[in-house]
């Protein structure tokens, strides 16, 4: 086992620190503490990547929830930084070259998250360690590669495979389908890379991995639940790839690999299982999972078979295992720290399906404490998202746990627009079919009321980010169904979303203003434009992050203003702006304060007895 780098989050600390171990059971050493980096600012680590020789570490540093990071390079042996900094790097990520002398990265054009030109016509660059970043070599861009169909909103990135045989230039976007080009690894730093087409969106490849001389591809072409294709990794041909694992009854949600194994994750819509394939023996086997829930399996190093397995569920904190695919044995990892929270054995989980407006059955997950009344008096928080094909998989949430301890029913609606039931489920809540997303959410709310889990005067709805479409349109279509709503950094003015810095990048997901049909679909998604004068709307708290490049604060702000002007319910409509946050932040002090505000507001307005204002007694 090689040396290991990991992040540890300790109680009483707001952000994580990077630690080092020479082996799994070796003593840990503190390598980097972002809180000590600059005492005058609040930083958190957005990402870090060790060099191939293990002597250097790139560290992305974020301030105030901003997603553009400053990347510094740490000498691991001396724990000192090289003099240079890379600014405005997306997510703090990148990739080292095999010789560990340089770093591939993608910078924005501006450090201002509200700059509409900051994310257009980007250039992937190479930085040689110890040099001035102003001289960094341009590698991949529209300017350098006029024969490649770049769009202004594409993020051009370069990756190399684990065997350093090929490099892949990718046009990243919100479209999950790979759009990539291939070249021999030896051409990386040549004046011109001779890129050849590798995979287009029409090929419908979501991910590819190499194991031995074979490349495995997760494809949804003609297979809405997914299939695995295979081709020769030395000269891959996606269009002629053979079917290796055909589509089945379960939804393929991901693939990974180790030295000798391919791992395929499959989902029944909520819970996952993993199958492994031995590339040497050509044998398929099940990975034995100790519990049901969400499972992720990754190799510590893809050039070995030493793997890390993490499993979580709605009511059980994540358990971390070391997994050996050759013996199919999982043992609790040295990195696992047991967590025990109050009343964990008292929680109930229900997985049900609810008929939507068109008869389609929508999965609904319920988490609540034993003994919670079923007479309509319980407060319920119904959450949903439904965009980008992102599925709401089971996970243990400290914040949900805290709510359940207050006898709040947590409900998660697996609405169309996610991928719980495969590609068809995603496309049924996409562009012109987007109304299914909030109609599924409304159907789940109606079911909860009908079956007396809650009642309209005790029901709160929540949507975050693209979930702003869901919650905004749910309360504008059925204001009578909710007592309160949380619009957390939510997109609630879709007709103008292209005017945000990241707006054009989201056209493949939601549609374009200039397309007459898609423009009308955007209008239908636009919650602000569906606010009507004189309607008794529920109480609403709208939240924006000042450093948020994804949803500029004016989006929830305009929705808040429209509701304040139109509602006749007399219930409060608030707009909260977090000036120390972006779309999200790791900083626990900021995150916990933010969610405490949102939840306290919703529980107050939904009539929870523990969250009502106290009576003020005036004394003479």
C-alpha positions in Angstrom: 0.0 0.0 0.0 1.3 3.4 -0.9 1.1 6.5 1.3 -2.4 8.0 1.7 -3.8 11.5 1.8 -7.2 12.2 3.3 -9.4 14.9 4.7 -10.6 14.8 8.3 -13.5 16.9 9.7 -13.3 17.2 13.5 -16.0 18.4 15.9 -15.5 22.0 16.7 -13.7 22.8 13.5 -15.5 24.6 10.6 -13.5 23.2 7.7 -11.6 20.0 7.0 -7.8 19.5 7.1 -5.5 17.4 4.9 -3.7 14.6 6.7 -1.1 12.1 5.6 -0.4 8.4 6.4 2.5 6.3 5.2 0.1 3.4 5.2 -3.5 2.6 6.3 -2.6 1.9 9.9 0.4 4.3 10.2 0.3 7.3 12.4 -1.4 10.3 10.7 0.3 13.6 10.2 -1.3 17.0 9.7 -0.2 18.1 6.2 -2.3 21.3 5.7 -4.7 23.3 7.8 -6.6 25.9 5.7 -7.6 27.8 8.9 -3.9 28.5 9.6 -3.1 29.4 6.0 -4.2 33.0 6.3 -5.6 34.1 9.7 -7.2 37.2 8.0 -9.5 35.1 5.7 -11.7 32.0 5.9 -10.6 29.4 3.5 -11.6 25.8 2.8 -10.1 23.2 0.6 -12.0 22.5 -2.6 -9.8 19.8 -3.9 -6.3 18.3 -3.9 -4.3 16.0 -6.1 -1.0 14.3 -5.4 1.6 14.2 -8.1 2.5 10.9 -9.6 5.8 10.7 -7.7 4.1 11.5 -4.4 6.3 14.5 -3.7 3.9 17.4 -4.5 0.3 18.2 -3.8 -1.9 20.7 -5.6 -4.4 22.3 -3.2 -7.4 24.3 -4.3 -8.4 27.0 -1.8 -11.9 28.7 -1.8 -13.0 31.8 0.1 -16.6 32.5 1.1 -18.2 29.7 -0.9 -16.8 30.9 -4.2 -16.3 28.0 -6.6 -13.3 29.5 -8.3 -10.2 28.5 -6.4 -6.7 29.6 -5.9 -4.4 26.6 -6.5 -1.1 26.3 -4.6 1.5 23.6 -4.9 2.9 22.0 -1.7 6.2 20.2 -1.3 5.0 17.2 0.8 8.4 16.5 2.4 9.1 20.1 3.5 5.5 21.2 3.9 6.3 24.4 2.1 4.6 26.0 -0.9 6.2 26.7 -4.2 6.0 30.4 -4.9 3.4 30.5 -7.6 -0.4 30.6 -7.5 -3.0 29.7 -10.1 -6.1 31.9 -9.8 -9.7 31.4 -10.7 -9.4 27.7 -11.2 -12.7 25.7 -11.5 -13.2 23.7 -8.3 -9.5 23.7 -7.4 -9.0 20.6 -9.5 -6.7 19.5 -12.3 -4.4 16.7 -13.3 -0.6 16.1 -12.9 1.5 15.0 -15.9 3.1 11.6 -15.5 6.5 13.1 -14.9 5.1 15.2 -12.0 6.7 18.3 -13.5 3.6 20.0 -14.6 -0.1 20.4 -14.0 -3.1 20.6 -16.3 -5.9 23.0 -15.2 -8.8 25.1 -16.4 -9.0 28.7 -15.3 -11.9 31.1 -15.7 -11.5 34.4 -17.4 -12.3 36.4 -14.3 -12.4 36.0 -10.5 -15.8 37.7 -10.4 -18.6 35.1 -10.1 -21.1 37.5 -11.6 -19.0 38.2 -14.7 -21.0 37.0 -17.7 -17.9 36.6 -19.8 -16.0 34.8 -17.1 -16.9 31.3 -18.2 -17.0 31.7 -22.0 -14.4 30.5 -24.5 -12.2 29.0 -21.8 -8.7 27.6 -22.4 -7.1 24.5 -20.8 -3.5 25.2 -19.8 -0.3 23.5 -18.7 1.7 24.9 -15.8 5.3 23.9 -15.2 6.0 23.9 -11.5 8.2 26.7 -10.4 7.4 29.0 -13.3 5.4 32.1 -13.8 1.7 31.2 -14.5 1.6 34.0 -17.1 3.7 31.9 -19.4 1.6 28.8 -19.1 1.1 26.9 -22.3 -2.3 26.8 -24.0 -3.4 23.3 -24.8 -7.0 23.0 -25.8 -9.4 25.7 -26.9 -11.6 27.0 -29.7 -8.7 29.2 -30.8 -6.2 26.4 -30.9 -8.6 23.8 -32.4 -10.9 25.5 -34.9 -11.8 22.1 -36.4 -13.4 21.0 -33.1 -17.1 22.1 -32.6 -16.5 24.2 -29.5 -19.4 26.2 -28.0 -18.6 29.3 -25.9 -20.0 27.7 -22.8 -18.0 24.4 -23.2 -15.3 23.7 -20.5 -12.3 22.2 -22.3 -10.4 19.7 -20.1 -7.7 17.2 -20.8 -7.4 13.9 -19.0 -4.9 11.0 -19.4 -5.8 7.4 -18.8 -4.3 5.4 -15.9 -1.9 3.6 -18.2 -0.6 6.9 -19.8 -1.4 5.5 -23.3 -3.8 8.2 -24.5 -5.0 11.7 -23.6 -8.6 12.8 -24.0 -9.8 16.3 -24.7 -13.3 16.7 -23.4 -15.9 19.4 -24.0 -17.6 19.3 -20.6 -21.1 20.7 -20.1 -24.3 19.9 -18.2 -25.0 17.2 -20.8 -23.8 14.0 -19.1 -23.0 12.4 -22.4 -19.2 12.3 -23.2 -18.0 14.6 -26.0 -14.4 13.8 -26.3 -11.4 13.6 -28.6 -8.3 11.3 -28.4 -4.6 11.6 -29.0 -1.4 9.7 -28.1 -0.2 10.7 -24.6 3.2 11.7 -26.1 1.6 14.6 -28.0 0.4 16.4 -24.8 2.9 19.3 -24.9 3.6 19.5 -28.6 2.7 22.7 -30.4 -0.4 21.1 -31.9 -2.2 18.0 -30.6 -3.6 15.9 -33.4 -7.0 15.2 -31.9 -9.3 12.6 -33.4 -13.0 12.2 -32.6 -13.6 9.7 -29.8 -17.2 10.1 -28.6 -20.0 12.5 -29.4 -23.2 13.1 -27.5 -25.0 11.0 -30.1 -22.9 8.0 -29.0 -24.6 8.4 -25.5 -21.6 7.3 -23.5 -21.7 8.5 -19.9 -18.3 7.2 -18.7 -15.4 5.1 -19.9 -12.7 3.2 -17.9 -9.7 1.1 -18.9 -9.0 -2.3 -17.4 -6.1 -4.2 -19.0 -6.4 -4.0 -22.8 -10.1 -3.3 -22.7 -12.0 -0.1 -22.5 -15.5 -0.4 -20.9 -18.1 2.2 -21.7 -21.3 3.0 -19.7 -23.8 3.7 -22.6 -27.4 4.6 -22.7 -27.8 4.4 -26.5 -30.9 2.4 -27.1 -30.8 1.3 -23.5 -32.6 3.7 -21.1 -31.5 1.7 -18.1 -27.9 1.5 -19.3 -25.6 -1.1 -20.8 -21.8 -1.7 -20.8 -19.9 -1.8 -24.0 -16.3 -2.9 -24.6 -13.6 -2.0 -27.1 -9.8 -2.3 -27.4 -8.2 0.3 -25.1 -5.2 0.7 -27.4 -7.3 1.7 -30.3 -10.8 2.4 -29.0 -13.7 2.6 -31.4 -16.9 3.7 -29.6 -19.1 3.3 -32.6 -18.0 -0.4 -33.1 -17.9 -1.3 -29.4 -19.6 -4.6 -28.6 -22.3 -5.1 -26.0 -20.5 -6.5 -22.9 -23.3 -6.3 -20.3 -26.8 -5.8 -21.8 -29.5 -3.7 -20.3 -31.4 -5.4 -17.5 -34.2 -4.7 -15.1 -31.9 -2.5 -12.8 -30.6 0.9 -13.7 -26.9 1.1 -14.2 -25.7 4.2 -12.3 -21.9 4.0 -12.6 -18.8 2.1 -13.4 -15.3 2.0 -11.8 -12.3 -0.2 -12.1 -9.3 -1.5 -10.3 -6.2 -3.3 -11.7 -8.1 -6.6 -12.5 -11.8 -5.8 -11.9 -14.6 -3.8 -13.4 -17.3 -2.7 -10.9 -20.8 -1.9 -12.1 -23.3 -0.1 -9.7 -27.0 -0.8 -10.3 -30.1 0.7 -8.7 -33.7 -0.5 -8.2 -34.7 3.2 -8.1 -33.6 3.8 -4.5 -31.2 1.2 -3.2 -28.0 0.1 -5.0 -26.0 -3.1 -5.5 -22.6 -3.7 -7.1 -21.4 -6.4 -9.5 -17.8 -7.1 -10.2 -16.1 -8.6 -13.2 -12.7 -10.2 -13.1 -10.9 -9.2 -16.3 -8.5 -12.2 -15.9 -11.0 -15.0 -15.3 -13.9 -13.4 -17.1 -16.2 -14.1 -14.1 -19.1 -12.0 -12.8 -19.9 -11.9 -9.1 -21.9 -9.9 -6.6 -20.2 -7.6 -4.2 -21.6 -8.5 -0.8 -23.0 -5.3 0.8 -23.7 -5.4 4.6 -26.7 -3.1 4.4 -29.1 -1.6 1.8 -28.7 2.0 0.7 -26.2 3.9 -1.4 -22.9 2.2 -2.1 -19.8 3.6 -3.7 -16.7 1.5 -4.4 -13.4 3.0 -5.5 -9.8 1.7 -5.7 -7.3 3.4 -3.5 -5.1 3.3 -6.6 -6.5 2.0 -9.9 -3.3 0.2 -10.5 -4.0 -2.1 -7.5 -7.0 -4.2 -6.3 -7.1 -2.6 -2.9 -10.5 -0.9 -2.7 -12.5 1.4 -0.5 -16.2 0.8 0.0 -18.7 3.3 1.5 -22.3 2.5 2.3 -24.9 4.8 3.7 -28.7 4.8 4.2 -31.5 7.2 5.2 -31.1 6.3 8.9 -27.6 4.9 9.1 -24.4 7.0 9.0 -21.8 6.0 6.4 -19.7 2.9 7.2 -16.3 2.7 5.4 -14.8 -0.7 4.5 -11.7 -2.0 2.9 -12.8 -4.4 0.2 -10.7 -7.1 -1.5 -12.4 -8.1 -4.8 -10.2 -11.3 -5.1 -11.7 -12.7 -1.9 -14.9 -10.6 -1.9 -14.3 -9.8 1.8 -15.1 -6.4 3.3 -13.7 -5.3 6.7 -14.2 -2.0 8.5 -11.6 0.4 7.3 -9.0 2.0 9.5 -10.4 5.3 8.3 -13.9 4.6 9.6 -15.0 6.5 12.7 -18.2 5.1 14.2 -20.9 7.7 14.8 -23.9 7.2 17.1 -26.6 9.8 17.2 -29.6 10.0 19.6 -32.6 7.8 19.0 -31.3 6.2 15.8 -33.1 2.9 16.6 -36.4 4.8 16.8 -36.4 5.9 13.1 -38.7 4.3 10.5 -38.0 4.4 6.8 -40.8 3.8 4.2 -40.2 3.4 0.5 -43.5 3.8 -1.4 -44.7 4.8 -4.9 -47.3 7.5 -5.5 -49.5 7.9 -8.6 -48.8 11.2 -10.3 -51.2 13.4 -12.4 -50.8 11.0 -15.4 -50.9 7.8 -13.4 -47.1 7.3 -13.4 -45.8 5.9 -10.1 -43.3 8.2 -8.4 -41.0 6.9 -5.6 -41.4 8.6 -2.3 -39.0 8.0 0.7 -40.2 8.8 4.2 -38.0 9.0 7.3 -39.7 9.7 10.7 -39.5 8.8 14.3 -41.6 5.9 15.8 -44.8 7.2 17.4 -45.1 10.2 15.1 -48.9 10.7 14.9 -50.8 9.8 11.7 -53.7 12.1 12.2 -52.5 15.0 10.0 -51.0 16.9 12.9 -47.4 16.2 12.2 -45.1 18.7 10.5 -43.7 17.3 7.2 -40.8 18.7 5.2 -41.1 17.5 1.5 -37.9 17.9 -0.5 -37.3 17.4 -4.2 -34.9 18.2 -7.1 -35.5 16.5 -10.4 -32.9 17.9 -12.8 -29.7 17.0 -14.8 -30.5 13.3 -14.3 -29.4 13.6 -10.6 -31.0 10.9 -8.4 -31.9 11.3 -4.8 -30.1 8.3 -3.4 -30.3 7.3 0.3 -27.8 9.0 2.6 -27.7 9.9 6.3 -28.1 13.6 6.9 -27.3 15.2 10.3 -29.8 17.9 9.5 -32.5 15.5 8.6 -31.7 13.6 11.8 -32.1 16.8 13.8 -35.5 17.5 12.2 -36.7 13.9 12.8 -35.8 14.3 16.5 -38.3 17.1 16.6 -40.9 14.6 15.2 -40.8 16.1 11.8 -41.5 13.7 8.9 -38.8 13.9 6.2 -40.2 13.1 2.7 -38.0 12.9 -0.4 -39.9 12.9 -3.7 -38.0 11.1 -6.5 -39.6 13.2 -9.2 -39.0 13.0 -13.0 -35.9 14.8 -14.1 -33.7 12.6 -12.0 -32.5 9.2 -13.1 -34.0 7.0 -10.4 -35.7 4.9 -13.1 -33.2 5.5 -15.9 -32.8 7.7 -18.9 -36.6 7.8 -19.7 -37.3 9.1 -16.2 -34.8 11.9 -16.7 -36.1 12.9 -20.1 -39.7 12.9 -18.7 -38.7 16.0 -16.7 -36.6 17.8 -19.2 -37.2 20.9 -21.3 -40.8 20.7 -22.6 -41.6 17.8 -20.2 -40.4 19.7 -17.2 -43.9 20.2 -15.7 -43.8 16.6 -14.7 -41.2 17.5 -12.2 -43.4 19.8 -10.1 -46.6 17.8 -10.8 -44.9 14.7 -9.4 -43.9 16.8 -6.3 -47.5 18.0 -5.9 -48.8 14.4 -6.2 -46.5 13.4 -3.4 -47.7 16.3 -1.3 -51.4 15.3 -2.0 -50.7 11.7 -1.1 -49.1 12.7 2.3 -52.2 14.8 3.1 -54.6 12.1 1.9 -52.9 9.5 4.1 -52.8 11.8 7.1 -49.0 11.9 7.4 -49.5 15.7 7.5 -52.0 18.4 6.4 -51.7 21.5 4.3 -51.3 23.7 7.4 -48.4 21.5 8.5 -46.7 20.8 5.2 -43.5 22.6 4.1 -41.9 22.1 0.7 -38.2 22.6 -0.2 -36.2 22.9 -3.4 -32.5 23.8 -3.9 -30.8 25.2 -7.0 -32.6 23.7 -10.0 -35.0 22.5 -7.4 -36.2 26.1 -7.3 -38.1 25.3 -10.5 -39.9 22.5 -8.6 -40.8 24.4 -5.4 -41.5 27.7 -7.1 -44.0 26.1 -9.6 -45.4 23.8 -6.9 -46.5 26.7 -4.7 -47.6 28.9 -7.7 -49.7 26.0 -9.0 -51.0 24.7 -5.7 -50.6 27.5 -3.1 -53.3 25.9 -0.9 -51.3 22.7 -0.4 -48.3 24.2 1.5 -48.0 26.1 4.8 -44.4 27.1 4.0 -41.7 26.8 1.3 -37.9 27.0 1.2 -36.4 28.3 -2.0 -32.7 27.7 -1.4 -30.5 29.3 -4.0 -33.3 28.4 -6.4 -33.8 29.1 -10.1 -37.1 30.9 -10.1 -36.8 33.2 -13.1 -36.0 30.7 -15.8 -36.9 32.9 -18.7 -33.9 35.1 -17.7 -31.6 32.4 -16.6 -29.4 32.7 -19.7 -28.4 36.1 -18.4 -26.5 34.5 -15.5 -22.8 33.7 -16.0 -23.5 30.0 -16.1 -26.9 30.4 -17.9 -25.8 29.5 -21.5 -24.1 26.3 -20.2 -27.5 25.1 -18.9 -29.3 25.5 -22.3 -28.8 21.7 -23.0 -30.8 20.9 -19.9 -33.6 23.5 -19.9 -33.8 25.0 -23.4 -32.9 28.2 -25.2 -34.7 31.5 -25.4 -34.2 31.8 -29.1 -36.0 28.5 -29.8 -39.8 29.3 -29.9 -40.9 26.0 -28.4 -38.1 25.9 -25.7 -38.8 29.5 -24.8 -42.4 28.6 -24.0 -41.1 25.7 -21.9 -38.8 28.1 -20.0 -41.8 30.4 -19.4 -43.7 27.4 -18.0 -40.8 26.7 -15.6 -40.6 30.3 -14.5 -42.1 30.6 -11.0 -41.9 34.4 -10.9 -44.0 34.8 -14.0 -46.7 32.6 -12.5 -47.2 34.6 -9.4 -50.8 36.0 -9.5 -52.1 39.0 -7.8 -54.5 38.4 -4.9 -53.6 34.8 -4.2 -53.1 33.5 -0.6 -49.6 32.1 -1.0 -47.7 30.2 1.7 -44.9 31.6 3.8 -41.7 31.5 1.8 -38.0 32.0 2.6 -35.8 32.7 -0.4 -32.0 32.3 0.0 -29.2 33.6 -2.2 -25.4 33.4 -2.0 -23.5 36.6 -2.8 -20.6 34.6 -4.2 -22.8 32.1 -6.1 -21.9 31.9 -9.9 -24.6 29.3 -10.6 -27.7 31.1 -9.3 -27.2 34.8 -9.0 -29.0 36.2 -5.9 -31.4 38.2 -8.2 -33.1 35.0 -9.2 -34.6 34.2 -5.8 -34.7 37.9 -5.0 -37.1 38.7 -7.9 -39.4 35.8 -6.9 -39.5 37.1 -3.3 -40.4 40.5 -4.5 -43.2 39.2 -6.7 -44.7 37.2 -3.9 -44.4 40.1 -1.4 -46.3 42.3 -3.9 -49.0 39.7 -4.8 -49.8 37.5 -1.8 -52.9 38.2 0.3 -52.3 35.5 2.9 -50.5 37.9 5.3 -47.8 35.2 5.7 -44.1 36.4 5.6 -42.1 36.2 2.4 -38.4 36.7 3.2 -35.2 37.2 1.1 -32.0 36.2 2.9 -28.6 36.9 1.2 -25.5 35.2 2.6 -22.5 37.4 2.0 -20.1 34.7 3.2 -21.5 31.9 0.9 -21.8 30.9 -2.7 -24.0 28.1 -4.0 -22.8 26.1 -1.0 -19.8 26.0 1.3 -17.9 23.5 3.4 -17.7 26.0 6.3 -19.9 24.5 9.0 -20.4 27.8 10.8 -22.0 29.3 7.6 -23.8 26.1 6.5 -25.4 25.3 9.9 -26.5 28.9 10.4 -28.0 29.0 6.9 -30.0 25.8 7.3 -31.0 26.6 10.9 -32.6 29.8 9.6 -34.4 28.0 6.8 -35.7 25.2 8.9 -36.7 27.3 11.8 -38.7 29.5 9.5 -40.5 26.5 7.9 -41.3 24.9 11.2 -42.5 28.1 12.6 -44.9 28.7 9.7 -45.9 25.0 9.6 -47.1 25.2 13.2 -44.5 23.2 15.0 -45.1 23.9 18.7 -41.4 24.1 19.6 -40.8 26.8 17.0 -43.5 29.3 17.8 -42.6 32.8 19.1 -42.8 33.2 22.9 -45.4 35.6 24.4 -44.0 39.0 25.4 -45.3 40.1 28.7 -45.2 43.9 29.3 -44.6 45.0 32.8 -45.8 48.3 34.3 
